[in-house]
């Protein structure tokens, strides 16, 4: 026996005792059993025993004899049988007796249908019977086989002949026989190999000296037999494996396998073989007793004289090279058969042994006890164990190897069992720094199988960092397919370990744009690259990244960052497309200077961070262009795509420009050029820009610098206020301008706002409060005509201090007094009182004013006296006229009618106003009864009288409307005159009539 075979006891051997008394009596009598049983076969859940007396016994479960029938008469023994599995067909061969038409020893083949019963004798139905022809030579049959459909049968004889029978044996439609092989060597075995669907049947023939094959049907039929092996086998040592179709031949040195192509790999197993059978993956072998004189001393000492008659029964697993069971048998083995789910052995003395295979777990436990884990895995795979169960074996094997110190092999097994093993158990074993390579291998496999947690990713990246193995790190993070690790953990660990490029690659690959920018800025300090990366994002993604790092980007990339803000907030933002230029288009430098270095830098970045919106179409278009590249096109050509978006309000960007006033001003000025801005947004921009101009003007630089920015600020609000109010224009709140101007000490701004708001008096007062005499005089000259009350205020200011008066000069004081006098803004007494509050102004300064004023007053008095005398004279005359009309007769001397201008004719009507009319003329225009006697007023004086009555009525009504009196009084330049006029109109309750 080869040393590579391992012995186990995978089968439980159990002697079987038949259940029924009749069966027990049949099997328990060794002498009668061996003399009565000529052949054995099994199939269709039954055992068939053929007797020397031609009787066939059918054995059921528990080895109970179910039925028996006589298959052959006249002393013919049943030498061979074959039951067709799954059917009720039984084939028997009988020989030895002399029938009516048979010669002695001539074999007969019969086909029985067990489900048909002959009512006469109770035997099964006989379907057909065929006499086998062997040239009428009485040689016993040594081998027999048949196809499943019983259309082809082969019979081997001891004289070396093989006869093939063809025909329909089931329906007895006739058969044909032909001797296909003859030799001087006895036939020891025949087996058929049928290729389904092809119709090719090959017969394998074994003799004592060789193994042959011959095609008995199909392509190649009729050709002579071909020798497969120049070595034969004994009777019972050839069998077919029904699962694979292989022909199994047992010889002393090995077990051989034959197919249509020839001999396959043999299984070396030394020892004499008497009988062979196939049971599942196992091969059952029966070895004859050792010849006398060769029996070993131990066996002879144990068995005594019986040692020379001991047979050996062995079950081997050829693929695993396992002896699954081995035992000694004290009697010759008649037959080995598989039935009722187990393997059975029948000896010539009637003993029955059942061999039940142990459970797979029991078999594996046996292998575990001997640390044969590799064999256990092979056994599990052969038995079809689930992969998860196989992993348990791998894990056990890994534990065993780890305990032996074979860490590399142990890790191999742990990896195989990775799907059903708790990773922490393995990781804990390999945390020793000397086994870090094994730990890395296991952690990588965890990620490959998508079983890694964030802790595993952290540990793996720490291992890479400890070994400084950048190649493996990049291979790990750049692996294709689905994400095999926790992204956040991987990025975080790469950043902590200083692998910023790898962290940026991961973030970019998985769309974590904010992380890419964060890494480039916070870790790599690559501000330009970060800004360029943002410029390649779509608007919705770019905005949060830009706002998050706006101050940093403006600090380090002021120009480009400001331009990006301008583009985005004015709606002109277009994501860039980077297209690497070809080698032919690349600028050539002779010394490898700036151009080469810039090209390499950008090329490296583009290979590390594949930017969005890259496409082959753009590459093709750019490569086909004939334009010569410039220094600005060193590594990439910029292209853009248009994506519609809604720009945010400019106010949201204001905080980003803190401490960067120049860039902020550029941004604000650019935003003002956007026509799409709302009025509210423009107001914000104007106000903020005004503030920034003032901020720049207060920087500690030259006076020209301050004047420049103040001029810009002033022009901004002047241009703002100069537009018509009817147009859509932004409006800087006056309060904001005043506040900002005050905080920045920008006097022009304050003045301009007050001027535009009509606060002229406040402007003048601001100059006087600041003791700015020149400014006050200038404001007085500019605003005095519009605001006359400035002159009294100016008089008070100029005479408030001697220095102020000296600075202004006497001429200015005289001019103010002239304006006051001309406009009647102050009474002389008020002027004197104002000047007398202090001793600044002298009498000589106001003497011209007073002289002129006194002269004007004197003339006015004279005029008033004249008017009074005139009114008194007229009043006296009117009173006298009224008295005459009431007490003296009136003389009417008119000769013509006042209406028709005709000569007066009676009747005539005379009026006290000295007008006379024909009565007939008054009827036309007069008012009265039907007779016309009621005469009205004079038609000529009626209009003047109506006017006087209307005026009187109006005066009476206005006398009660005090608001009109008050308004007229406030707007009057001479209030005394106004009071006098309203007093005459009766506003004080007097009458307008004459007493």
Buried (B, 14 or more C-beta within 10 A) or exposed (E): EEEEBBEBBBBEBEEBEBEBEEBBEBBBBBEEBBEBBBBBBBBBEBBBBBBBBBBBBBBBEEBBBEBBBBBBEEBBBBBBBBBBEEBBBBBBBBBBBEBEEBEEBBBBBBBBBBEEBEEEEEBBEBBBBBBBBBEEEBBBBBBBBBBBEBBBBBBBBBBBBBBBBBBBBBEBEEBEBEBBBBBEBBBBBBBBBBEEEEEBBBBBBBBBBBBBBBBBBEEEEEEEBEEBBEBBBBBBBBBBBEEEBBBBBBBEBBBBBBBBEEBEEBBBBEBBBBBBBBBBBBBBBBBBBBEEEEBEEEBBEEBEEEBBBBBBBBBBBBEBBBBBBBBBBBBBBBBBBBBBEBBBBBBBBBBBBBBEBBEBEEBBEBBBEEBBBEBBBBBBEBEEBEEEBBBBBBBBBBBBBBEEEBBEBBBBBBBBBBEBBEBEEBBEBBEEEEBBBBBBBBBBBBBBEEBBBBEBBBBBBBBBBEEEBEEBBBEBBEBEEEEBBBBBBBBBBBBBBEBBBBBBBBBBBBEBBBBBBBBBBEBBEBBBBBBBBBBBBBBEBBBBBBBBBBBBBBBBBBEBBBBBBBBBBBBEBBBBBBBBBEEEBBBEEEEEEEBBEBBEBBBEBBEEBEBBBBEEEBBEEBBEEEEEBEEEBBBBBBBEEEEEEEBEEBEEBBEBBEEBBEBBBBBBBBBBEBEEBEEEBBBBBBBBBBBBBBBBBBEEEEEEBBEBBBEBBBEBBEEBBEEEEEEEBBBBEBEBBBEBBEEBEBBBBBBBBBBBBEBBBBBBBBBBEEBBBEBBBEBBEBBBEEBBBBBBBBBBBBBBBEEBBEBBEBEBBBBBBBBBBEBEBBEBEEBBEBBEEEEBBEEEBBEEBBEBBEEEEEEEEEEEEEEEEEEEEEEEEEEEEEEEEEEEEEEEEBEEBBBEEEEBEEEBBBBEBBBBBBBBBBBEEBEEEEEBEEBEEBBEBEEEEEEEEEEBEEBEEBBEEEEBBEEBEEEEEEEEEBBEBBEEBBBEEEEEEEE
